[in-house]
Amino acid sequence: MTKIVVLDGFTANPGDLSWNELKELGDCEIFERTPVEQVVERAKDAEIILTNKAIVNAAAIQALPKLHYIGVLATGYNVVDIDAAKKKEIIVANVPAYGTMSVAQATFALLLELTNQVGQHARRVRDGDWGASKDFCFWEGTLTELAGLKIGIIGFGTIGKTVAGIATAFGMEVLTTTRTGKPVDGARSVDLETLLRESDVISLHCPLTEATRHFINEQRLALMKQSALLINTSRGPLIDEAALTQALNESRIAGAALDVLSTEPPAADNPLLHAKNCIITPHVAWATRSARQRLIATAVDNVRAFFAGESRNVVNK
């Protein structure tokens, strides 16, 4: 029977979903978490391994002679040394697009918290501030209507397009920038500088590459409106965190809402944890039950396709 090892199954399935369909495909062993130094020991007899964030580096790949397939329980697959796997003819497959609706929903959850401050006002009610008010209503700060605002979407893939559709429903004007500069459906295509200067909201949905690392830096923050809001549900290192902290604390932009940081979990001295008007959620945009269910189902289908000799979601052909 084929040996299948899940290196870090807890984040995808902390207990509210089932691994039964995967267990039907072989002798399946599931670990909640696996540090890099334990990957080889735990996967030594595995022909198939599944990983979310557990690192499968070149040394591990070389030390696992029975390994034929690596399934990534995510869309991004930078935790696997793709070149080393290809040299050993080990298939690597990912799970694209499983979290599109969930991430788009979270994008607006973050934006609406910045503009409507629902959580903040709910806390003030519990603290008694509304009860102590002389008026029938109570609010603090500025509440902002989205209709009529411009949202600049950087990264106009599946998630970016979904965000654009929701933004349009709110009455926002959508700007985006593309490498080709060609017009795109549902958005006005502009150059990057125009997008940064004109947008009231900027939402990041691009992959992390060497070209996009610190894409939002001091120079690009300086182009943004003082009233601009920055949303990141993509990858933490897209943003120079020191530069963003300074821009927020000096009120050079109005606010930021981030679901991702450069190091996760964050160090206690990450300056954004205490930055002015900065909302941070713990990398949960992808984690709705529906999205995680799709993630596991697709990962299992990928393994079935491997057994059938089919190529499905293979990233190292």
N, C-alpha and C positions, 0 to 999 in steps of 0.2 A: 504494500500500500504506500502511495506517495506521502512523503513526510512534508507537512506544511507548517511553517512557524510564523506566527504574527509577533513581531518584535515589540510593538507598542500599541496595543489595541485600546487602551483606556480612553484616550481623547475621542476617538470615533465612536466608541461604545462603552460608556461608563457603567453599563448595566441595564439600560432601558431598551436595548435592541438585542437581536439574536445573531449568533455566529453559526447557526445550525446548517445553513446552506453551504457554508464553507467547510464545515466538519463532514458533510456528506461527500466531499471530494477527496478526502484523504485522512491520514493520521494527523490531526491538527492540534498544535500546542500554541496557546495564546498567553503572551506575557503582557502585563499592563504597561511596563516601561523597560527599556533596555539601554543602558549606557554603552558608549562605543566600545569600551574595553571588554564587554561581555557578549558582543554580537557573534563572534566566532564560536564561542563555547555553546551558546544557545542554539545556533543554527548549524552546528557541525554536521548533522545528518540530514539537513533539509535539502530537498530538491526545489522547493518553492518557499520564498520568504515574502512577507508583506511588511511594509514599514510606512509609518507616517512621518515622524521626525527622527527616528533612530538612524544614525549615520551608517551607511554601508560604503566604506571607503575601499580604495584599491587593495589595501592589505587584507581586508576581510574577504574580498572577492577572490583573491589569490589563495586564501586559506580554506575555502569552501569548495572542495572538488566535486561534490554532488550537486551543486547549485546549478539550476537551469533557467530559473525565472525569478525576477524581482518585481513585485507589484507595489506601487506607491499609492498609499491611501491618501492621495492629495492630487492637486493639479500640478503644482510645482514639484520637480524631481531633482533638485540640486543636492539632496541628501545622499544621492547615489552617484558613485563615480561612473558616469556613463561610458567613458572611453575604456576603462578597465573591463566593464561588463561586455562591451562590444568585442574586445579582443578575445574574450573567452567564450564568445557566442552565447552569452546569457541575455535573454530577453528582459527588457525593462518596459513596463507598461504603467501608465498613470490613469487618473480619473478626471477627465475634463468636464467643465461646465456643470458639475453636480450642485454647486452652491450659488448659481447665478441669481436666482430670485431672493435667496436669503441675504446675500451680500448687498444687493441693491436695496432691499428693505432696511438693512442695518445702516446703509448710507444715509437714508432719510430719517431714520431714528436719531442718528447723531446730529444731522442738520436741524431737525425739529427741536432737539434739546437746546441747541444754540439759539434758535430763533424764538421759540415759545417758552423755553425754560420750565418745562412741565415738572421735572423732578425737583428742581430748586424751589418752585412755588409750592409743591406738595409738602416739602420739608418745612417751609415757612408756616403753612397752615397747621401742621402738627406741633410746631413750636409756639403756636398761639398768636402769631402776628395778624392773621386775618380777624380772629376774634377780638383783638385789641384795636382794630381799625375803626375810624370814625365813619367810613363809607361802606357801601354795600359790596364793593370790590376792593382788591388789594393787589398791587403788583410792584415789582421793583425792576430797575433797568429798562431796557427798550425791547418791546415785543415787535418782531419783524414779520411782515407778510412776504411770502415767497413769490406771489404773482407779480410779474413784471421785472423780477430780478434776472440777471444773466448768470448762468452756471457754466463754467468752463470745465469740460471733461477731458482729462489727459489720459489717453488710453481708450480708444473707441472700439474695443472688442465686444464680446458678447455681454459682459457685465456693463461696460460703458454705454452700450446701446440701450440696455434695459434701464439704466439710470436715466438716460435721456428721455425715454418714454414716460417714466414717472414724473420727471421734471416738467415735461410738456403738459402733463395732466394738472400739475400745480400752477400752470400759467407762466412758467419760466421760459426764457429764451436760452437755447442751448448753443454753446460755442464748443468747437473742438479743433484740434490740429492734427494733421496726418503727415506722414513722411512724403506722400506724393503731392499733397496740396490739392487733390481732387475733391470736388463736392461730395458730401455724404448725406444720406437720407436722415432727416430728423435733426439736423444740426447745421449751423453756419460754420464753414471751414475757414479758419484764419491762421495766421502765423502765431508762433508761441508768444512772442512779445505782446501782440494784440490781445491774445487770450488772457494773459496775466494782467494787463493794464485794464481791460474792460470788465472782467468777471467780478461779480459780487460774491460768488461762491466758486471755489476750485475744488474739484473732486478727483482724486488720483485712482486710476484703475489700470496702470501699466505694469508689466512684469519688471522684476529686478534683474538688471544686467549691469555690466561694468559701465555702460553708457548712461544708465539711469540712476546709478548710485549717487545720492545727494543731488538728485535732479532739482529738488527745491532747496536752494542754497541762499546765501546772503544776497547775492546779486538778483536772483529771481524774486525773492521776497520783497526787495526794494521796488520792484515794478508793480506790485499789487496795491490795490486801493487800501486806504487806511481802514475802511469799513469792511474789507474782504474777510471771508470765512474760509478756512482750509479744512478739507475732509480727507482722511486717508484710511481706506479699508483694504489696501493692497499689500504693500510690503513696507516695513518700518524704515529700512535704509534708503528709501527714496528721498527721505528728508534729512537734511543736516540739522540734527536736534538742537545743537547749541545755537545755531543761527535762528531757528524758529523760536526758541526760548527767549532770545534777546528781542526779536521782533514783537512777540506777545507782551513781554514785560515793559517794553517801551511804547506800546500801543501803536506800533507801525502797521499791524493788522489787527482786526477786531477779535478774532477768536480762532480756535482750532479744535477739531474733534477727531480723535485717532483711535482706531481699533488695533493698531500694530505699532511696535516700537523696534528700534534697531537691535536690542537684546531682549529676549523674552524667556522667562520673566525678567522684568527690569531690575537693574541695580537700584539700591536705595538712594544713590546720589544722582540718578538720572534727573537732569534739571527740569524736564517737562512735567514731572510729577507735581511740581509746585509752581508751574508757570501760570501767568495771569490768563483767565478765561480759556483754559485748556481742559477739555473733557477727554478722558482716556478710558476705554473699555478693554478688557483682557483677552483680545484676539478671539472674539466670539461671533463675529459677523457670519462665519461659515457654519456655525454650530447648531442651527435649528435641528430638531429631531428629523424633520422631513429631509433636510440636506444630508444629514449623516446616514439616514436610511438609504438614500440614493447612492451615496458614496460606497457603502458596503455592498449593495446590490451590484453596482457596476464593477467593483473590484472582483467579486465572485464571478460575474459574467466574463471578465477578462481572463480569469484562470480557466474557466470552461473552454473559452476560445483557444487558449494555449494547448489544452489537452486534445482539442479537435484539430490542431495544426493550423489554426487560423490566426491572422494578425489583427488584433483589436487593441487600439490605443497604445500601440508600441511606439516608444519614443527614440529607440536606437536602431532603427532598421539599417 
